[in-house]
Amino acid sequence: MKISITILFLLMFNAFTVKADQTCQYREDFLGAHYLLTNSQLASNQLVNSKTDRIEENAIKNKMIHTSSLWRKPNKVLSVNGERSTTWFKANHDLVQKTMHFDHFQRSIEYQAKAMSESHWQQIRQLIPNSKKQSLTLVNTIKDSCYQQALYKWQDKATNLKGKLLWNKDLNLITELTIVQRKQKSHWRLQAIEHDKEVIELAFSQRANYQSTDFADIGDNESDPFLIKMINLGFIEHGSSGIYNANGESMPIQHNH
C-alpha cells in the first residue's frame, strides 16, 4: 500500500513538474493573451487607501466590464475587441498591412501597406511601446513562479492622471494596468495566456477566410449593404491600437512630472 501511494505521489509530482515547465516556456512571439477590461466612475476624490494605494471597492460605481485579446505570431498581430478585430502583418522594409475584421458579419476590409516606425509596431504588438514604458518610474522587479514582473507607477498632477503598470518582462505583456484620471478609472487585468499552437493558428486563419474588400474598392461597392452600414457607423475609417478603456476610448499614459 505504501509503495502504491509513493508511486502515485511521484506520478503526480512529475505531472505537475511537466505542466510547470510548459507554463514557463511560452514563446514571446507566439501566444494569445486574454484580458478583462473594467471602466468605472469613482464616487469622490478621497477614495485611495494611502497604505495600499488601492481604490476602495465600495467607492466605485457605474462599472462597465469588457473582454479583449491579443494574439501574436512572428510578424503578425491580431487584436480582438468585442465583435471587431484587426490583423497587422509586418512585411519587408518596415511596411505593415492592416486588415479590419467584423466578426459578426465575417467580413474584412484590407488596407494598403504603409511604413511604420518600430515604436508604433511595438504599441500594436505590446500595447505599450518600450519608449513609453521607459518614461515611467520603475518601483520594483519581482519574479513569480515563471516570469520577471516589473512594477511601474506614474503621476501627472497637472492633468490629475496617475497609473500603475505590472509588466511581464519575459513575454513583453501587460499583466495588470490601472489608470485613474479625476473620477474615471480604467483597469486591465491579464486573465489567461494561450500557448496552444492550433488555437493560435485558428484565431488568425478563421478571419483570413472572411469575405474581404480592398479599402480602395469600397467606392465601387456602394450597393453592398454591409459596407454602407459600416461607413455610416464610422467603423471603416481606421482601427485603434494600443491602450483603450471598456468604452473603446484611447487611454493616456504619461510620464511623471
Solvent accessible surface area in square Angstrom, and as a share of the most:
residue,aa,sasa,rsa
1,M,177,0.79
2,K,169,0.72
3,I,129,0.66
4,S,68,0.44
5,I,96,0.49
6,T,73,0.43
7,I,90,0.46
8,L,104,0.52
9,F,127,0.53
10,L,91,0.45
11,L,109,0.54
12,M,124,0.55
13,F,110,0.46
14,N,82,0.42
15,A,64,0.50
16,F,136,0.57
17,T,51,0.30
18,V,82,0.47
19,K,138,0.59
20,A,35,0.27
21,D,70,0.36
22,Q,97,0.43
23,T,49,0.28
24,C,53,0.32
25,Q,132,0.59
26,Y,35,0.13
27,R,131,0.48
28,E,47,0.21
29,D,43,0.22
30,F,24,0.10
31,L,0,0.00
32,G,0,0.00
33,A,0,0.00
34,H,61,0.27
35,Y,3,0.01
36,L,54,0.27
37,L,1,0.01
38,T,23,0.13
39,N,12,0.06
40,S,4,0.02
41,Q,57,0.25
42,L,7,0.03
43,A,54,0.41
44,S,44,0.28
45,N,109,0.56
46,Q,164,0.73
47,L,18,0.09
48,V,54,0.31
49,N,52,0.27
50,S,111,0.71
51,K,188,0.79
52,T,73,0.43
53,D,63,0.33
54,R,168,0.61
55,I,27,0.14
56,E,74,0.33
57,E,116,0.52
58,N,145,0.74
59,A,9,0.07
60,I,30,0.15
61,K,99,0.42
62,N,105,0.54
63,K,95,0.40
64,M,96,0.43
65,I,102,0.52
66,H,43,0.19
67,T,89,0.52
68,S,11,0.07
69,S,12,0.08
70,L,3,0.02
71,W,21,0.07
72,R,0,0.00
73,K,38,0.16
74,P,66,0.42
75,N,85,0.43
76,K,64,0.27
77,V,0,0.00
78,L,0,0.00
79,S,27,0.17
80,V,21,0.12
81,N,40,0.20
82,G,43,0.41
83,E,111,0.50
84,R,92,0.33
85,S,4,0.02
86,T,10,0.06
87,T,21,0.12
88,W,15,0.05
89,F,80,0.33
90,K,35,0.15
91,A,44,0.34
92,N,116,0.59
93,H,166,0.74
94,D,78,0.40
95,L,69,0.34
96,V,7,0.04
97,Q,62,0.28
98,K,30,0.13
99,T,22,0.13
100,M,4,0.02
101,H,7,0.03
102,F,5,0.02
103,D,28,0.15
104,H,124,0.55
105,F,84,0.35
106,Q,113,0.50
107,R,26,0.10
108,S,2,0.02
109,I,0,0.00
110,E,63,0.28
111,Y,23,0.09
112,Q,151,0.67
113,A,36,0.28
114,K,142,0.60
115,A,83,0.64
116,M,31,0.14
117,S,69,0.45
118,E,99,0.44
119,S,48,0.31
120,H,75,0.34
121,W,15,0.05
122,Q,31,0.14
123,Q,58,0.26
124,I,4,0.02
125,R,34,0.13
126,Q,8,0.03
127,L,13,0.06
128,I,1,0.01
129,P,15,0.09
130,N,47,0.24
131,S,68,0.44
132,K,73,0.31
133,K,20,0.09
134,Q,140,0.62
135,S,44,0.29
136,L,13,0.06
137,T,62,0.36
138,L,99,0.49
139,V,76,0.44
140,N,77,0.40
141,T,53,0.31
142,I,91,0.46
143,K,127,0.54
144,D,65,0.33
145,S,108,0.70
146,C,19,0.11
147,Y,20,0.07
148,Q,64,0.29
149,Q,11,0.05
150,A,1,0.01
151,L,47,0.23
152,Y,25,0.10
153,K,66,0.28
154,W,7,0.02
155,Q,88,0.39
156,D,4,0.02
157,K,161,0.68
158,A,94,0.73
159,T,42,0.25
160,N,82,0.42
161,L,0,0.00
162,K,67,0.28
163,G,11,0.10
164,K,59,0.25
165,L,0,0.00
166,L,42,0.21
167,W,4,0.01
168,N,2,0.01
169,K,102,0.43
170,D,68,0.35
171,L,4,0.02
172,N,40,0.21
173,L,0,0.00
174,I,0,0.00
175,T,28,0.16
176,E,46,0.21
177,L,0,0.00
178,T,23,0.13
179,I,8,0.04
180,V,13,0.07
181,Q,53,0.24
182,R,140,0.51
183,K,80,0.34
184,Q,91,0.40
185,K,31,0.13
186,S,10,0.06
187,H,26,0.11
188,W,3,0.01
189,R,111,0.40
190,L,33,0.16
191,Q,97,0.43
192,A,51,0.39
193,I,35,0.18
194,E,43,0.19
195,H,88,0.39
196,D,65,0.34
197,K,135,0.57
198,E,142,0.64
199,V,63,0.36
200,I,0,0.00
201,E,58,0.26
202,L,106,0.53
203,A,8,0.06
204,F,15,0.06
205,S,51,0.33
206,Q,75,0.33
207,R,22,0.08
208,A,82,0.64
209,N,126,0.65
210,Y,28,0.11
211,Q,112,0.50
212,S,54,0.35
213,T,16,0.09
214,D,62,0.32
215,F,91,0.38
216,A,87,0.67
217,D,65,0.34
218,I,18,0.09
219,G,50,0.48
220,D,123,0.64
221,N,55,0.28
222,E,127,0.57
223,S,102,0.66
224,D,29,0.15
225,P,105,0.66
226,F,17,0.07
227,L,1,0.01
228,I,76,0.39
229,K,101,0.43
230,M,5,0.02
231,I,86,0.44
232,N,117,0.60
233,L,95,0.47
234,G,33,0.32
235,F,64,0.26
236,I,5,0.03
237,E,127,0.57
238,H,120,0.54
239,G,17,0.16
240,S,69,0.44
241,S,32,0.20
242,G,2,0.02
243,I,15,0.08
244,Y,19,0.07
245,N,16,0.08
246,A,13,0.10
247,N,75,0.39
248,G,42,0.40
249,E,96,0.43
250,S,101,0.65
251,M,15,0.07
252,P,56,0.35
253,I,15,0.08
254,Q,62,0.28
255,H,85,0.38
256,N,61,0.31
257,H,159,0.71
